[in-house]
Amino acid sequence: MNIIEVNGLTKKFKDILAVDEVVFSVLKGEIFGFLGPNGAGKTTTINMLCTLLKPTSGTATLNGYDIIKEKNRVRDSIGLVFQDPSLDEQLTARENLEFHALIYDVPLKVARERIKEVVHMVSLADRINDKVETFSGGHEEKARDRPRSSAPPQSAVPG
């Protein structure tokens, strides 16, 4: 079964063709590397797959969900690790995680349960109420595992 299916995915920004009819698929359980030179459209493609950008044309599914018609289901089924994630250093780790859950329309009760699971998984429970500005680089990285859904993601997608 393909967990990612991409057919003719294209993205134009005015007169710039950023992604030109990309076609690929990824089997469930497969480790897939998405390689190319700077400016090749890798990040734009990933942003379309994660529903952060709408494609100009083409189709794609993640975990069986259409990236255009089923955005919320796509988002609920993936874990996204941003290339340059941002945390507000003036907020605590808990406040940052709750804020990011809010952006993704995760109910607060669900977010708090997921946050509790995540901080224990990444050994951050003892720092959850500390401001991010006091964190080492390693602690900041742990705090970036954002609880975006009520269940663990079916796919992890680097952004």
Chimera marker file (.cmm) of the C-alpha trace (Angstrom):
<marker_set name="trace">
<marker id="1" x="0.000" y="0.000" z="0.000" r="1" g="1" b="0" radius="0.5"/>
<marker id="2" x="1.292" y="3.478" z="-0.874" r="1" g="1" b="0" radius="0.5"/>
<marker id="3" x="1.298" y="5.862" z="2.056" r="1" g="1" b="0" radius="0.5"/>
<marker id="4" x="2.178" y="8.773" z="-0.263" r="1" g="1" b="0" radius="0.5"/>
<marker id="5" x="0.937" y="8.991" z="-3.843" r="1" g="1" b="0" radius="0.5"/>
<marker id="6" x="1.847" y="12.020" z="-5.983" r="1" g="1" b="0" radius="0.5"/>
<marker id="7" x="0.657" y="12.480" z="-9.585" r="1" g="1" b="0" radius="0.5"/>
<marker id="8" x="1.547" y="15.517" z="-11.687" r="1" g="1" b="0" radius="0.5"/>
<marker id="9" x="1.911" y="17.836" z="-8.695" r="1" g="1" b="0" radius="0.5"/>
<marker id="10" x="2.674" y="21.355" z="-9.932" r="1" g="1" b="0" radius="0.5"/>
<marker id="11" x="3.102" y="24.710" z="-8.194" r="1" g="1" b="0" radius="0.5"/>
<marker id="12" x="3.455" y="28.077" z="-9.905" r="1" g="1" b="0" radius="0.5"/>
<marker id="13" x="4.117" y="31.393" z="-8.178" r="1" g="1" b="0" radius="0.5"/>
<marker id="14" x="3.034" y="33.981" z="-10.766" r="1" g="1" b="0" radius="0.5"/>
<marker id="15" x="5.511" y="33.370" z="-13.618" r="1" g="1" b="0" radius="0.5"/>
<marker id="16" x="7.801" y="31.036" z="-11.646" r="1" g="1" b="0" radius="0.5"/>
<marker id="17" x="7.344" y="27.288" z="-12.034" r="1" g="1" b="0" radius="0.5"/>
<marker id="18" x="8.507" y="25.980" z="-8.648" r="1" g="1" b="0" radius="0.5"/>
<marker id="19" x="7.372" y="22.351" z="-9.002" r="1" g="1" b="0" radius="0.5"/>
<marker id="20" x="6.748" y="20.797" z="-12.415" r="1" g="1" b="0" radius="0.5"/>
<marker id="21" x="4.488" y="17.726" z="-12.582" r="1" g="1" b="0" radius="0.5"/>
<marker id="22" x="6.200" y="15.693" z="-9.857" r="1" g="1" b="0" radius="0.5"/>
<marker id="23" x="5.248" y="12.009" z="-9.762" r="1" g="1" b="0" radius="0.5"/>
<marker id="24" x="6.288" y="9.532" z="-7.057" r="1" g="1" b="0" radius="0.5"/>
<marker id="25" x="4.926" y="7.119" z="-4.484" r="1" g="1" b="0" radius="0.5"/>
<marker id="26" x="6.135" y="5.828" z="-1.135" r="1" g="1" b="0" radius="0.5"/>
<marker id="27" x="5.184" y="2.436" z="0.273" r="1" g="1" b="0" radius="0.5"/>
<marker id="28" x="4.059" y="2.103" z="3.876" r="1" g="1" b="0" radius="0.5"/>
<marker id="29" x="7.136" y="1.391" z="5.999" r="1" g="1" b="0" radius="0.5"/>
<marker id="30" x="9.542" y="2.553" z="3.297" r="1" g="1" b="0" radius="0.5"/>
<marker id="31" x="12.258" y="5.071" z="4.151" r="1" g="1" b="0" radius="0.5"/>
<marker id="32" x="12.188" y="7.674" z="1.399" r="1" g="1" b="0" radius="0.5"/>
<marker id="33" x="14.786" y="10.370" z="0.715" r="1" g="1" b="0" radius="0.5"/>
<marker id="34" x="13.710" y="13.455" z="-1.228" r="1" g="1" b="0" radius="0.5"/>
<marker id="35" x="16.937" y="14.825" z="-2.715" r="1" g="1" b="0" radius="0.5"/>
<marker id="36" x="17.788" y="17.630" z="-5.106" r="1" g="1" b="0" radius="0.5"/>
<marker id="37" x="19.782" y="20.840" z="-5.462" r="1" g="1" b="0" radius="0.5"/>
<marker id="38" x="18.780" y="24.135" z="-3.845" r="1" g="1" b="0" radius="0.5"/>
<marker id="39" x="15.769" y="25.609" z="-5.612" r="1" g="1" b="0" radius="0.5"/>
<marker id="40" x="14.612" y="22.277" z="-7.059" r="1" g="1" b="0" radius="0.5"/>
<marker id="41" x="11.226" y="22.496" z="-5.318" r="1" g="1" b="0" radius="0.5"/>
<marker id="42" x="11.715" y="19.994" z="-2.486" r="1" g="1" b="0" radius="0.5"/>
<marker id="43" x="10.378" y="22.255" z="0.272" r="1" g="1" b="0" radius="0.5"/>
<marker id="44" x="7.531" y="23.500" z="-1.936" r="1" g="1" b="0" radius="0.5"/>
<marker id="45" x="6.539" y="19.899" z="-2.663" r="1" g="1" b="0" radius="0.5"/>
<marker id="46" x="6.637" y="18.961" z="1.030" r="1" g="1" b="0" radius="0.5"/>
<marker id="47" x="4.605" y="22.081" z="1.886" r="1" g="1" b="0" radius="0.5"/>
<marker id="48" x="1.954" y="21.022" z="-0.638" r="1" g="1" b="0" radius="0.5"/>
<marker id="49" x="1.879" y="17.473" z="0.736" r="1" g="1" b="0" radius="0.5"/>
<marker id="50" x="1.428" y="18.813" z="4.269" r="1" g="1" b="0" radius="0.5"/>
<marker id="51" x="-1.377" y="21.142" z="3.071" r="1" g="1" b="0" radius="0.5"/>
<marker id="52" x="0.573" y="24.317" z="3.842" r="1" g="1" b="0" radius="0.5"/>
<marker id="53" x="0.469" y="25.293" z="0.129" r="1" g="1" b="0" radius="0.5"/>
<marker id="54" x="-2.241" y="24.550" z="-2.410" r="1" g="1" b="0" radius="0.5"/>
<marker id="55" x="-0.959" y="22.955" z="-5.637" r="1" g="1" b="0" radius="0.5"/>
<marker id="56" x="-1.609" y="24.726" z="-8.934" r="1" g="1" b="0" radius="0.5"/>
<marker id="57" x="-2.464" y="21.340" z="-10.460" r="1" g="1" b="0" radius="0.5"/>
<marker id="58" x="-2.012" y="17.628" z="-9.941" r="1" g="1" b="0" radius="0.5"/>
<marker id="59" x="-3.119" y="15.313" z="-7.160" r="1" g="1" b="0" radius="0.5"/>
<marker id="60" x="-1.626" y="13.743" z="-4.072" r="1" g="1" b="0" radius="0.5"/>
<marker id="61" x="-2.716" y="11.610" z="-1.159" r="1" g="1" b="0" radius="0.5"/>
<marker id="62" x="-1.087" y="11.051" z="2.221" r="1" g="1" b="0" radius="0.5"/>
<marker id="63" x="-2.271" y="8.074" z="4.238" r="1" g="1" b="0" radius="0.5"/>
<marker id="64" x="-5.117" y="7.742" z="1.733" r="1" g="1" b="0" radius="0.5"/>
<marker id="65" x="-6.353" y="11.320" z="2.253" r="1" g="1" b="0" radius="0.5"/>
<marker id="66" x="-6.535" y="13.840" z="-0.588" r="1" g="1" b="0" radius="0.5"/>
<marker id="67" x="-4.313" y="16.857" z="0.194" r="1" g="1" b="0" radius="0.5"/>
<marker id="68" x="-6.851" y="19.289" z="-1.283" r="1" g="1" b="0" radius="0.5"/>
<marker id="69" x="-10.214" y="17.785" z="-0.296" r="1" g="1" b="0" radius="0.5"/>
<marker id="70" x="-9.221" y="16.316" z="3.087" r="1" g="1" b="0" radius="0.5"/>
<marker id="71" x="-6.726" y="18.809" z="4.554" r="1" g="1" b="0" radius="0.5"/>
<marker id="72" x="-7.696" y="18.219" z="8.175" r="1" g="1" b="0" radius="0.5"/>
<marker id="73" x="-7.438" y="14.442" z="7.840" r="1" g="1" b="0" radius="0.5"/>
<marker id="74" x="-4.027" y="14.795" z="6.199" r="1" g="1" b="0" radius="0.5"/>
<marker id="75" x="-2.844" y="17.076" z="9.020" r="1" g="1" b="0" radius="0.5"/>
<marker id="76" x="-4.217" y="14.760" z="11.698" r="1" g="1" b="0" radius="0.5"/>
<marker id="77" x="-2.425" y="11.769" z="10.160" r="1" g="1" b="0" radius="0.5"/>
<marker id="78" x="1.090" y="13.232" z="9.899" r="1" g="1" b="0" radius="0.5"/>
<marker id="79" x="3.818" y="14.508" z="12.158" r="1" g="1" b="0" radius="0.5"/>
<marker id="80" x="5.632" y="17.472" z="10.684" r="1" g="1" b="0" radius="0.5"/>
<marker id="81" x="9.149" y="18.471" z="11.713" r="1" g="1" b="0" radius="0.5"/>
<marker id="82" x="9.932" y="21.926" z="10.370" r="1" g="1" b="0" radius="0.5"/>
<marker id="83" x="13.275" y="22.758" z="8.773" r="1" g="1" b="0" radius="0.5"/>
<marker id="84" x="13.505" y="25.934" z="10.869" r="1" g="1" b="0" radius="0.5"/>
<marker id="85" x="11.020" y="25.448" z="13.689" r="1" g="1" b="0" radius="0.5"/>
<marker id="86" x="10.208" y="28.413" z="15.860" r="1" g="1" b="0" radius="0.5"/>
<marker id="87" x="9.510" y="28.591" z="19.543" r="1" g="1" b="0" radius="0.5"/>
<marker id="88" x="8.671" y="31.764" z="21.425" r="1" g="1" b="0" radius="0.5"/>
<marker id="89" x="11.487" y="32.016" z="23.946" r="1" g="1" b="0" radius="0.5"/>
<marker id="90" x="9.377" y="34.157" z="26.291" r="1" g="1" b="0" radius="0.5"/>
<marker id="91" x="6.814" y="31.363" z="26.680" r="1" g="1" b="0" radius="0.5"/>
<marker id="92" x="7.184" y="28.110" z="28.580" r="1" g="1" b="0" radius="0.5"/>
<marker id="93" x="7.508" y="24.824" z="26.741" r="1" g="1" b="0" radius="0.5"/>
<marker id="94" x="3.891" y="24.027" z="27.701" r="1" g="1" b="0" radius="0.5"/>
<marker id="95" x="2.633" y="27.384" z="26.388" r="1" g="1" b="0" radius="0.5"/>
<marker id="96" x="4.495" y="26.895" z="23.100" r="1" g="1" b="0" radius="0.5"/>
<marker id="97" x="3.093" y="23.396" z="22.645" r="1" g="1" b="0" radius="0.5"/>
<marker id="98" x="-0.457" y="24.488" z="23.512" r="1" g="1" b="0" radius="0.5"/>
<marker id="99" x="-0.165" y="27.421" z="21.109" r="1" g="1" b="0" radius="0.5"/>
<marker id="100" x="0.927" y="25.191" z="18.226" r="1" g="1" b="0" radius="0.5"/>
<marker id="101" x="-1.870" y="22.732" z="19.003" r="1" g="1" b="0" radius="0.5"/>
<marker id="102" x="-4.337" y="25.639" z="18.898" r="1" g="1" b="0" radius="0.5"/>
<marker id="103" x="-3.087" y="26.657" z="15.442" r="1" g="1" b="0" radius="0.5"/>
<marker id="104" x="-3.882" y="23.136" z="14.221" r="1" g="1" b="0" radius="0.5"/>
<marker id="105" x="-7.368" y="23.176" z="15.808" r="1" g="1" b="0" radius="0.5"/>
<marker id="106" x="-6.530" y="20.488" z="18.350" r="1" g="1" b="0" radius="0.5"/>
<marker id="107" x="-8.972" y="20.732" z="21.286" r="1" g="1" b="0" radius="0.5"/>
<marker id="108" x="-7.176" y="21.914" z="24.434" r="1" g="1" b="0" radius="0.5"/>
<marker id="109" x="-8.080" y="18.779" z="26.405" r="1" g="1" b="0" radius="0.5"/>
<marker id="110" x="-6.666" y="16.555" z="23.655" r="1" g="1" b="0" radius="0.5"/>
<marker id="111" x="-3.586" y="18.785" z="23.305" r="1" g="1" b="0" radius="0.5"/>
<marker id="112" x="-2.849" y="18.616" z="27.026" r="1" g="1" b="0" radius="0.5"/>
<marker id="113" x="-3.092" y="14.810" z="26.993" r="1" g="1" b="0" radius="0.5"/>
<marker id="114" x="-0.801" y="14.601" z="23.955" r="1" g="1" b="0" radius="0.5"/>
<marker id="115" x="1.647" y="17.113" z="25.476" r="1" g="1" b="0" radius="0.5"/>
<marker id="116" x="1.833" y="14.986" z="28.622" r="1" g="1" b="0" radius="0.5"/>
<marker id="117" x="2.684" y="11.918" z="26.494" r="1" g="1" b="0" radius="0.5"/>
<marker id="118" x="5.207" y="13.774" z="24.336" r="1" g="1" b="0" radius="0.5"/>
<marker id="119" x="7.154" y="15.433" z="27.163" r="1" g="1" b="0" radius="0.5"/>
<marker id="120" x="7.576" y="12.080" z="28.888" r="1" g="1" b="0" radius="0.5"/>
<marker id="121" x="8.656" y="10.411" z="25.633" r="1" g="1" b="0" radius="0.5"/>
<marker id="122" x="11.362" y="13.037" z="25.056" r="1" g="1" b="0" radius="0.5"/>
<marker id="123" x="12.377" y="13.424" z="28.733" r="1" g="1" b="0" radius="0.5"/>
<marker id="124" x="11.192" y="17.018" z="28.998" r="1" g="1" b="0" radius="0.5"/>
<marker id="125" x="8.561" y="16.649" z="31.749" r="1" g="1" b="0" radius="0.5"/>
<marker id="126" x="10.754" y="18.330" z="34.368" r="1" g="1" b="0" radius="0.5"/>
<marker id="127" x="11.198" y="21.431" z="32.143" r="1" g="1" b="0" radius="0.5"/>
<marker id="128" x="7.644" y="21.791" z="30.772" r="1" g="1" b="0" radius="0.5"/>
<marker id="129" x="6.907" y="24.935" z="32.826" r="1" g="1" b="0" radius="0.5"/>
<marker id="130" x="10.271" y="26.596" z="32.175" r="1" g="1" b="0" radius="0.5"/>
<marker id="131" x="10.689" y="29.399" z="29.669" r="1" g="1" b="0" radius="0.5"/>
<marker id="132" x="12.247" y="28.231" z="26.425" r="1" g="1" b="0" radius="0.5"/>
<marker id="133" x="14.932" y="30.949" z="26.721" r="1" g="1" b="0" radius="0.5"/>
<marker id="134" x="16.470" y="28.877" z="29.547" r="1" g="1" b="0" radius="0.5"/>
<marker id="135" x="16.736" y="25.732" z="27.408" r="1" g="1" b="0" radius="0.5"/>
<marker id="136" x="19.844" y="24.250" z="25.851" r="1" g="1" b="0" radius="0.5"/>
<marker id="137" x="19.734" y="23.564" z="22.117" r="1" g="1" b="0" radius="0.5"/>
<marker id="138" x="18.889" y="19.932" z="22.853" r="1" g="1" b="0" radius="0.5"/>
<marker id="139" x="15.971" y="20.852" z="25.105" r="1" g="1" b="0" radius="0.5"/>
<marker id="140" x="14.638" y="23.265" z="22.470" r="1" g="1" b="0" radius="0.5"/>
<marker id="141" x="14.741" y="20.483" z="19.898" r="1" g="1" b="0" radius="0.5"/>
<marker id="142" x="12.737" y="18.215" z="22.210" r="1" g="1" b="0" radius="0.5"/>
<marker id="143" x="10.120" y="20.947" z="22.729" r="1" g="1" b="0" radius="0.5"/>
<marker id="144" x="9.504" y="21.128" z="18.990" r="1" g="1" b="0" radius="0.5"/>
<marker id="145" x="7.654" y="17.793" z="18.877" r="1" g="1" b="0" radius="0.5"/>
<marker id="146" x="4.271" y="19.467" z="18.628" r="1" g="1" b="0" radius="0.5"/>
<marker id="147" x="1.034" y="17.655" z="19.530" r="1" g="1" b="0" radius="0.5"/>
<marker id="148" x="-1.067" y="18.209" z="16.414" r="1" g="1" b="0" radius="0.5"/>
<marker id="149" x="-3.471" y="15.330" z="16.690" r="1" g="1" b="0" radius="0.5"/>
<marker id="150" x="-5.213" y="13.145" z="19.220" r="1" g="1" b="0" radius="0.5"/>
<marker id="151" x="-3.244" y="10.096" z="18.080" r="1" g="1" b="0" radius="0.5"/>
<marker id="152" x="0.387" y="9.534" z="17.108" r="1" g="1" b="0" radius="0.5"/>
<marker id="153" x="0.966" y="10.323" z="13.428" r="1" g="1" b="0" radius="0.5"/>
<marker id="154" x="0.854" y="7.619" z="10.768" r="1" g="1" b="0" radius="0.5"/>
<marker id="155" x="3.670" y="9.379" z="8.892" r="1" g="1" b="0" radius="0.5"/>
<marker id="156" x="6.505" y="11.705" z="9.859" r="1" g="1" b="0" radius="0.5"/>
<marker id="157" x="7.283" y="14.333" z="7.253" r="1" g="1" b="0" radius="0.5"/>
<marker id="158" x="10.358" y="16.591" z="7.395" r="1" g="1" b="0" radius="0.5"/>
<marker id="159" x="9.523" y="20.127" z="6.333" r="1" g="1" b="0" radius="0.5"/>
<link id1="1" id2="2" r="1" g="1" b="0" radius="0.2"/>
<link id1="2" id2="3" r="1" g="1" b="0" radius="0.2"/>
<link id1="3" id2="4" r="1" g="1" b="0" radius="0.2"/>
<link id1="4" id2="5" r="1" g="1" b="0" radius="0.2"/>
<link id1="5" id2="6" r="1" g="1" b="0" radius="0.2"/>
<link id1="6" id2="7" r="1" g="1" b="0" radius="0.2"/>
<link id1="7" id2="8" r="1" g="1" b="0" radius="0.2"/>
<link id1="8" id2="9" r="1" g="1" b="0" radius="0.2"/>
<link id1="9" id2="10" r="1" g="1" b="0" radius="0.2"/>
<link id1="10" id2="11" r="1" g="1" b="0" radius="0.2"/>
<link id1="11" id2="12" r="1" g="1" b="0" radius="0.2"/>
<link id1="12" id2="13" r="1" g="1" b="0" radius="0.2"/>
<link id1="13" id2="14" r="1" g="1" b="0" radius="0.2"/>
<link id1="14" id2="15" r="1" g="1" b="0" radius="0.2"/>
<link id1="15" id2="16" r="1" g="1" b="0" radius="0.2"/>
<link id1="16" id2="17" r="1" g="1" b="0" radius="0.2"/>
<link id1="17" id2="18" r="1" g="1" b="0" radius="0.2"/>
<link id1="18" id2="19" r="1" g="1" b="0" radius="0.2"/>
<link id1="19" id2="20" r="1" g="1" b="0" radius="0.2"/>
<link id1="20" id2="21" r="1" g="1" b="0" radius="0.2"/>
<link id1="21" id2="22" r="1" g="1" b="0" radius="0.2"/>
<link id1="22" id2="23" r="1" g="1" b="0" radius="0.2"/>
<link id1="23" id2="24" r="1" g="1" b="0" radius="0.2"/>
<link id1="24" id2="25" r="1" g="1" b="0" radius="0.2"/>
<link id1="25" id2="26" r="1" g="1" b="0" radius="0.2"/>
<link id1="26" id2="27" r="1" g="1" b="0" radius="0.2"/>
<link id1="27" id2="28" r="1" g="1" b="0" radius="0.2"/>
<link id1="28" id2="29" r="1" g="1" b="0" radius="0.2"/>
<link id1="29" id2="30" r="1" g="1" b="0" radius="0.2"/>
<link id1="30" id2="31" r="1" g="1" b="0" radius="0.2"/>
<link id1="31" id2="32" r="1" g="1" b="0" radius="0.2"/>
<link id1="32" id2="33" r="1" g="1" b="0" radius="0.2"/>
<link id1="33" id2="34" r="1" g="1" b="0" radius="0.2"/>
<link id1="34" id2="35" r="1" g="1" b="0" radius="0.2"/>
<link id1="35" id2="36" r="1" g="1" b="0" radius="0.2"/>
<link id1="36" id2="37" r="1" g="1" b="0" radius="0.2"/>
<link id1="37" id2="38" r="1" g="1" b="0" radius="0.2"/>
<link id1="38" id2="39" r="1" g="1" b="0" radius="0.2"/>
<link id1="39" id2="40" r="1" g="1" b="0" radius="0.2"/>
<link id1="40" id2="41" r="1" g="1" b="0" radius="0.2"/>
<link id1="41" id2="42" r="1" g="1" b="0" radius="0.2"/>
<link id1="42" id2="43" r="1" g="1" b="0" radius="0.2"/>
<link id1="43" id2="44" r="1" g="1" b="0" radius="0.2"/>
<link id1="44" id2="45" r="1" g="1" b="0" radius="0.2"/>
<link id1="45" id2="46" r="1" g="1" b="0" radius="0.2"/>
<link id1="46" id2="47" r="1" g="1" b="0" radius="0.2"/>
<link id1="47" id2="48" r="1" g="1" b="0" radius="0.2"/>
<link id1="48" id2="49" r="1" g="1" b="0" radius="0.2"/>
<link id1="49" id2="50" r="1" g="1" b="0" radius="0.2"/>
<link id1="50" id2="51" r="1" g="1" b="0" radius="0.2"/>
<link id1="51" id2="52" r="1" g="1" b="0" radius="0.2"/>
<link id1="52" id2="53" r="1" g="1" b="0" radius="0.2"/>
<link id1="53" id2="54" r="1" g="1" b="0" radius="0.2"/>
<link id1="54" id2="55" r="1" g="1" b="0" radius="0.2"/>
<link id1="55" id2="56" r="1" g="1" b="0" radius="0.2"/>
<link id1="56" id2="57" r="1" g="1" b="0" radius="0.2"/>
<link id1="57" id2="58" r="1" g="1" b="0" radius="0.2"/>
<link id1="58" id2="59" r="1" g="1" b="0" radius="0.2"/>
<link id1="59" id2="60" r="1" g="1" b="0" radius="0.2"/>
<link id1="60" id2="61" r="1" g="1" b="0" radius="0.2"/>
<link id1="61" id2="62" r="1" g="1" b="0" radius="0.2"/>
<link id1="62" id2="63" r="1" g="1" b="0" radius="0.2"/>
<link id1="63" id2="64" r="1" g="1" b="0" radius="0.2"/>
<link id1="64" id2="65" r="1" g="1" b="0" radius="0.2"/>
<link id1="65" id2="66" r="1" g="1" b="0" radius="0.2"/>
<link id1="66" id2="67" r="1" g="1" b="0" radius="0.2"/>
<link id1="67" id2="68" r="1" g="1" b="0" radius="0.2"/>
<link id1="68" id2="69" r="1" g="1" b="0" radius="0.2"/>
<link id1="69" id2="70" r="1" g="1" b="0" radius="0.2"/>
<link id1="70" id2="71" r="1" g="1" b="0" radius="0.2"/>
<link id1="71" id2="72" r="1" g="1" b="0" radius="0.2"/>
<link id1="72" id2="73" r="1" g="1" b="0" radius="0.2"/>
<link id1="73" id2="74" r="1" g="1" b="0" radius="0.2"/>
<link id1="74" id2="75" r="1" g="1" b="0" radius="0.2"/>
<link id1="75" id2="76" r="1" g="1" b="0" radius="0.2"/>
<link id1="76" id2="77" r="1" g="1" b="0" radius="0.2"/>
<link id1="77" id2="78" r="1" g="1" b="0" radius="0.2"/>
<link id1="78" id2="79" r="1" g="1" b="0" radius="0.2"/>
<link id1="79" id2="80" r="1" g="1" b="0" radius="0.2"/>
<link id1="80" id2="81" r="1" g="1" b="0" radius="0.2"/>
<link id1="81" id2="82" r="1" g="1" b="0" radius="0.2"/>
<link id1="82" id2="83" r="1" g="1" b="0" radius="0.2"/>
<link id1="83" id2="84" r="1" g="1" b="0" radius="0.2"/>
<link id1="84" id2="85" r="1" g="1" b="0" radius="0.2"/>
<link id1="85" id2="86" r="1" g="1" b="0" radius="0.2"/>
<link id1="86" id2="87" r="1" g="1" b="0" radius="0.2"/>
<link id1="87" id2="88" r="1" g="1" b="0" radius="0.2"/>
<link id1="88" id2="89" r="1" g="1" b="0" radius="0.2"/>
<link id1="89" id2="90" r="1" g="1" b="0" radius="0.2"/>
<link id1="90" id2="91" r="1" g="1" b="0" radius="0.2"/>
<link id1="91" id2="92" r="1" g="1" b="0" radius="0.2"/>
<link id1="92" id2="93" r="1" g="1" b="0" radius="0.2"/>
<link id1="93" id2="94" r="1" g="1" b="0" radius="0.2"/>
<link id1="94" id2="95" r="1" g="1" b="0" radius="0.2"/>
<link id1="95" id2="96" r="1" g="1" b="0" radius="0.2"/>
<link id1="96" id2="97" r="1" g="1" b="0" radius="0.2"/>
<link id1="97" id2="98" r="1" g="1" b="0" radius="0.2"/>
<link id1="98" id2="99" r="1" g="1" b="0" radius="0.2"/>
<link id1="99" id2="100" r="1" g="1" b="0" radius="0.2"/>
<link id1="100" id2="101" r="1" g="1" b="0" radius="0.2"/>
<link id1="101" id2="102" r="1" g="1" b="0" radius="0.2"/>
<link id1="102" id2="103" r="1" g="1" b="0" radius="0.2"/>
<link id1="103" id2="104" r="1" g="1" b="0" radius="0.2"/>
<link id1="104" id2="105" r="1" g="1" b="0" radius="0.2"/>
<link id1="105" id2="106" r="1" g="1" b="0" radius="0.2"/>
<link id1="106" id2="107" r="1" g="1" b="0" radius="0.2"/>
<link id1="107" id2="108" r="1" g="1" b="0" radius="0.2"/>
<link id1="108" id2="109" r="1" g="1" b="0" radius="0.2"/>
<link id1="109" id2="110" r="1" g="1" b="0" radius="0.2"/>
<link id1="110" id2="111" r="1" g="1" b="0" radius="0.2"/>
<link id1="111" id2="112" r="1" g="1" b="0" radius="0.2"/>
<link id1="112" id2="113" r="1" g="1" b="0" radius="0.2"/>
<link id1="113" id2="114" r="1" g="1" b="0" radius="0.2"/>
<link id1="114" id2="115" r="1" g="1" b="0" radius="0.2"/>
<link id1="115" id2="116" r="1" g="1" b="0" radius="0.2"/>
<link id1="116" id2="117" r="1" g="1" b="0" radius="0.2"/>
<link id1="117" id2="118" r="1" g="1" b="0" radius="0.2"/>
<link id1="118" id2="119" r="1" g="1" b="0" radius="0.2"/>
<link id1="119" id2="120" r="1" g="1" b="0" radius="0.2"/>
<link id1="120" id2="121" r="1" g="1" b="0" radius="0.2"/>
<link id1="121" id2="122" r="1" g="1" b="0" radius="0.2"/>
<link id1="122" id2="123" r="1" g="1" b="0" radius="0.2"/>
<link id1="123" id2="124" r="1" g="1" b="0" radius="0.2"/>
<link id1="124" id2="125" r="1" g="1" b="0" radius="0.2"/>
<link id1="125" id2="126" r="1" g="1" b="0" radius="0.2"/>
<link id1="126" id2="127" r="1" g="1" b="0" radius="0.2"/>
<link id1="127" id2="128" r="1" g="1" b="0" radius="0.2"/>
<link id1="128" id2="129" r="1" g="1" b="0" radius="0.2"/>
<link id1="129" id2="130" r="1" g="1" b="0" radius="0.2"/>
<link id1="130" id2="131" r="1" g="1" b="0" radius="0.2"/>
<link id1="131" id2="132" r="1" g="1" b="0" radius="0.2"/>
<link id1="132" id2="133" r="1" g="1" b="0" radius="0.2"/>
<link id1="133" id2="134" r="1" g="1" b="0" radius="0.2"/>
<link id1="134" id2="135" r="1" g="1" b="0" radius="0.2"/>
<link id1="135" id2="136" r="1" g="1" b="0" radius="0.2"/>
<link id1="136" id2="137" r="1" g="1" b="0" radius="0.2"/>
<link id1="137" id2="138" r="1" g="1" b="0" radius="0.2"/>
<link id1="138" id2="139" r="1" g="1" b="0" radius="0.2"/>
<link id1="139" id2="140" r="1" g="1" b="0" radius="0.2"/>
<link id1="140" id2="141" r="1" g="1" b="0" radius="0.2"/>
<link id1="141" id2="142" r="1" g="1" b="0" radius="0.2"/>
<link id1="142" id2="143" r="1" g="1" b="0" radius="0.2"/>
<link id1="143" id2="144" r="1" g="1" b="0" radius="0.2"/>
<link id1="144" id2="145" r="1" g="1" b="0" radius="0.2"/>
<link id1="145" id2="146" r="1" g="1" b="0" radius="0.2"/>
<link id1="146" id2="147" r="1" g="1" b="0" radius="0.2"/>
<link id1="147" id2="148" r="1" g="1" b="0" radius="0.2"/>
<link id1="148" id2="149" r="1" g="1" b="0" radius="0.2"/>
<link id1="149" id2="150" r="1" g="1" b="0" radius="0.2"/>
<link id1="150" id2="151" r="1" g="1" b="0" radius="0.2"/>
<link id1="151" id2="152" r="1" g="1" b="0" radius="0.2"/>
<link id1="152" id2="153" r="1" g="1" b="0" radius="0.2"/>
<link id1="153" id2="154" r="1" g="1" b="0" radius="0.2"/>
<link id1="154" id2="155" r="1" g="1" b="0" radius="0.2"/>
<link id1="155" id2="156" r="1" g="1" b="0" radius="0.2"/>
<link id1="156" id2="157" r="1" g="1" b="0" radius="0.2"/>
<link id1="157" id2="158" r="1" g="1" b="0" radius="0.2"/>
<link id1="158" id2="159" r="1" g="1" b="0" radius="0.2"/>
</marker_set>
